[in-house]
């Protein structure tokens, strides 16, 4: 069942699980793990209601510890994906603080993002800072912390963190490359917002052409030039965005 699950052959995995579930009725521990994997299958299929029902039942079946934390993390992920941010925070608070639980940083990051989405920026900061710097989630947490500082009008702290994330060196990791570009984009937009256009423009220009945030950078460049009253250069940036990314969410606003 696990083999087919990780191959994303969900139908075969589900069939094996049903057969297994029927044969282990007197082995409660194995039965709970079967149900846990079945709940994960429902998540993979986007069937959130039956997945939630299974996970809610399983939380009480597992004693505090790694297995129970794994169930709670699945619930938290499900709630976060459905924008149930307060529920995700509540689920996170039920986790056992177990140093052996390898996914605690993931759970903490989701809780911090939930606080940010709820507008609890100070709480988001306090949660994100508990993620160790050695964690793979630390750069993502820094970006959210920077945005939280900006929302709290602490521009200096925001720019320090944005610079740290923007200077990430990961030439062979497209995820971290995109994160660095997103941080530079956020920095450029922040500098534009506070009127530091001469600093914003080279920040936008530093975003790679292959980056998914390159069209956003063109849009930011157009606005920075517009605020400088350099209309011909602003027009050129907006036209470039329309030509190169006509279906981008900012294209219509650029046209306007």
KAGI-V69369 format. One record per residue. PHI is phi in whole degrees, -180 to 180 (NA if undefined). NEAR is the number of other C-alpha atoms within 12 Angstrom. Layout:
PHI/NEAR ; PHI/NEAR
This chain:
NA/28 ; -63/24 ; -57/15 ; -70/18 ; -61/25 ; -75/16 ; -83/12 ; 64/17 ; -93/18 ; -68/25 ; -64/21 ; -64/20 ; -60/27 ; -64/29 ; -62/20 ; -63/22 ; -64/31 ; -63/20 ; -64/17 ; -67/24 ; -59/25 ; -71/17 ; -101/15 ; -121/18 ; -59/16 ; -100/12 ; -118/14 ; -62/17 ; -64/18 ; -64/21 ; -61/24 ; -63/31 ; -68/29 ; -62/32 ; -65/36 ; -61/40 ; -67/36 ; -65/40 ; -61/37 ; -64/39 ; -62/34 ; -61/28 ; -63/29 ; -60/25 ; -83/19 ; 78/16 ; -93/18 ; -70/26 ; -64/19 ; -64/23 ; -64/30 ; -62/31 ; -60/22 ; -65/30 ; -65/40 ; -61/27 ; -69/20 ; -74/32 ; -55/31 ; -77/18 ; -78/24 ; -95/26 ; -71/18 ; -54/20 ; 146/23 ; -60/22 ; -62/30 ; -65/31 ; -61/36 ; -65/36 ; -66/43 ; -64/44 ; -64/40 ; -62/40 ; -65/43 ; -61/42 ; -61/36 ; -63/35 ; -66/30 ; -64/32 ; -65/20 ; -98/20 ; 63/21 ; -92/23 ; -69/28 ; -65/25 ; -65/25 ; -64/34 ; -64/36 ; -63/24 ; -65/33 ; -59/38 ; -69/22 ; -88/26 ; -68/33 ; -81/26 ; -75/20 ; -113/18 ; -62/13 ; -82/14 ; -73/23 ; -69/19 ; -98/30 ; -62/34 ; -62/33 ; -62/32 ; -62/41 ; -65/41 ; -62/40 ; -63/42 ; -66/45 ; -63/45 ; -64/42 ; -65/36 ; -60/33 ; -62/35 ; -63/25 ; -82/22 ; 85/21 ; -90/26 ; -69/28 ; -66/27 ; -67/26 ; -59/35 ; -63/34 ; -65/24 ; -75/34 ; -63/38 ; -72/28 ; -83/25 ; -79/29 ; -63/20 ; -65/15 ; -79/11 ; -75/21 ; -66/19 ; -87/30 ; -59/29 ; -63/37 ; -67/38 ; -65/40 ; -63/41 ; -64/42 ; -66/42 ; -64/42 ; -61/40 ; -65/40 ; -66/37 ; -60/30 ; -63/30 ; -64/23 ; -91/21 ; 65/18 ; -104/20 ; -66/23 ; -61/21 ; -66/23 ; -62/32 ; -68/34 ; -61/23 ; -68/32 ; -63/39 ; -64/27 ; -61/26 ; -73/34 ; -65/35 ; -94/25 ; -58/28 ; -108/18 ; -148/17 ; -62/14 ; -107/10 ; -121/12 ; -63/17 ; -66/20 ; -71/25 ; -61/27 ; -64/30 ; -64/36 ; -62/36 ; -65/39 ; -63/38 ; -65/41 ; -65/43 ; -61/41 ; -60/35 ; -61/44 ; -61/41 ; -66/34 ; -65/33 ; -64/31 ; -65/30 ; -61/20 ; -98/21 ; 85/19 ; -97/20 ; -68/28 ; -66/19 ; -88/24 ; -67/34 ; -62/35 ; -66/24 ; -67/36 ; -62/40 ; -67/29 ; -80/27 ; -81/34 ; -60/26 ; -62/19 ; -81/15 ; -73/25 ; -66/22 ; -100/32 ; -63/30 ; -61/36 ; -63/38 ; -65/41 ; -62/44 ; -64/40 ; -62/41 ; -61/42 ; -59/40 ; -69/35 ; -62/37 ; -65/30 ; -63/24 ; -65/24 ; -80/20 ; 65/14 ; -99/17 ; -68/17 ; -64/15 ; -70/22 ; -63/26 ; -61/26 ; -62/22 ; -67/34 ; -66/35 ; -67/26 ; -64/25 ; -62/32 ; -64/26 ; -74/18 ; -89/20 ; -141/26 ; -64/18 ; -100/15 ; -68/24 ; -55/16 ; -86/26 ; -62/25 ; -64/17 ; -67/19 ; -63/30 ; -64/23 ; -61/10
